[in-house]
Amino acid sequence: DVVVVGGGPAGSTLAALTAMQGHRVLVLEKEFFPRHQIGESLLPATVHGVCRLTGVADELAAAGFPRKRGGTFKWGANPEPWTFSFSVSPRMTGPTSYAYQVERAKFDEILLNNARRVGAEVREGCAAVDVVEDGERVRGVRYTDADGREHRASATFVVDASGNGSRLYRRVGGTREYSEFFRSLALYGYFEGGKRLPEPNSGNILSVAFESGWFWYIPLSPDLTSVGAVVRREMAGKIRGDSGKALAALIAECPLISEYLADARRVTEGPYGKLRVRKDYSYHHTTFSRPGMILVGDAACFVDPVFSSGVHLATYSSL
Ligand SMILES: Cc1cc2nc3c(=O)[nH]c(=O)nc-3n(C[C@H](O)[C@H](O)[C@H](O)COP(=O)(O)OP(=O)(O)OC[C@H]3O[C@@H](n4cnc5c(N)ncnc54)[C@H](O)[C@@H]3O)c2cc1C
């Protein structure tokens, strides 16, 4: 009934919900999970709301991800860091006033396996190449498997949940419009031994504005921290060339992040050993559907990461 392209949070959520309704669902995911992705700081409405609907909330709770009670910001006129807690909202006080900081490789795999568990068929290593059309209507996709063999999958609906990097979204028509204001770039890596905020906020995201942009500082475990510099486009020169030197120079520009990383070591091996750059984000597509096809998650739109909204918008759009 439904072919879902992409097994990230948007695709696995839609696949789970649709399979739970008794429909036949096929997920095509081009990578083999676990795979790296950015977007590690979550919101309560995702982990207690959407993930409760898909039946995966308890498994997430048992996975040992650090609890995020809110955000701590050094931003604006106030020279001291200030903290907001999710619990200040009357709608969120009580047992659901926290989210998680997640290693996306683990989080996305839990969600994708949950989609399998509730009845979706998931084929990893399978990349959608194009949609199959019948006049106005989309009727399926062409895809290649891990051996490069081409296949066709027919369905009443094709869901493009392939994130920001694929080109499938173009087949829905319309255009992708980029925000001029939020056309920033991010350079990020991982550190061991970084300092933690004082309790009870040690699991908070720390966001720090500085001359060239802002930093995220996300505790992924007692020892591992995700650190990213988001710089405005006119500062793009600061992240060209040697990424290691560029990140070190940006950290040196920002006293609070320098202090938090004073005794830390950058991870240089394994899945967290690479420095990565993401650019040209913040966009929306002018149309989200055509007969037989819809866009969800980053395939449809993405807003600047400053409020950690990406995974929530991805999963919520799948409802
Ligand atoms: C710098 C930066 C920082 C961010 N920080 C945060 C944050 O702190 N919190 C937050 O919530 N969000 C954050 N985000 C946003 C977050 O990364 C995304 O919004 C989220 O991952 C979107 O989920 P998705 O399922 O739509 O796409 P994805 O997570 O990208 O998943 C798409 C999947 O589709 C697969 N795929 C791609 N092409 C094909 C194909 N042709 N065939 C089959 N499969 C395919 C990919 O392999 C991938 O697994 C950040 C984003 C950026 C750029």
The ligand as a Gaussian input file, in Angstrom:
#p B3LYP/6-31G(d) Opt

LIG

0 1
 C       23.656000      21.329000      11.814000
 C       22.370000      20.649000      12.193000
 C       22.067000      20.419000      13.534000
 C       20.868000      19.804000      13.890000
 N       20.561000      19.620000      15.216000
 C       19.361000      19.104000      15.562000
 C       19.004000      18.904000      16.931000
 O       19.775000      19.193000      17.845000
 N       17.792000      18.363000      17.211000
 C       16.912000      18.002000      16.219000
 O       15.816000      17.541000      16.520000
 N       17.242000      18.148000      14.917000
 C       18.427000      18.686000      14.566000
 N       18.759000      18.793000      13.250000
 C       17.785000      18.356000      12.241000
 C       17.777000      16.849000      12.006000
 O       19.058000      16.448000      11.556000
 C       16.736000      16.512000      10.926000
 O       15.630000      17.382000      10.994000
 C       16.225000      15.075000      11.030000
 O       17.290000      14.157000      10.960000
 C       15.215000      14.809000       9.906000
 O       14.781000      13.475000       9.923000
 P       14.307000      12.783000       8.560000
 O       13.830000      11.427000       8.939000
 O       13.421000      13.697000       7.805000
 O       15.645000      12.681000       7.680000
 P       17.007000      11.882000       7.952000
 O       17.276000      11.743000       9.384000
 O       18.021000      12.573000       7.099000
 O       16.725000      10.439000       7.352000
 C       16.584000      10.254000       5.959000
 C       16.994000       8.835000       5.612000
 O       16.757000       8.633000       4.215000
 C       17.812000       7.866000       3.673000
 N       17.858000       8.134000       2.227000
 C       18.308000       9.247000       1.599000
 N       18.165000       9.126000       0.269000
 C       17.605000       7.908000       0.056000
 C       17.216000       7.204000      -1.117000
 N       17.371000       7.727000      -2.347000
 N       16.674000       5.969000      -0.982000
 C       16.516000       5.412000       0.258000
 N       16.876000       6.040000       1.403000
 C       17.404000       7.277000       1.301000
 C       19.040000       8.343000       4.431000
 O       20.069000       7.368000       4.408000
 C       18.475000       8.560000       5.836000
 O       18.635000       7.427000       6.658000
 C       19.960000      19.397000      12.877000
 C       20.279000      19.607000      11.537000
 C       21.460000      20.236000      11.189000
 C       21.759000      20.468000       9.736000

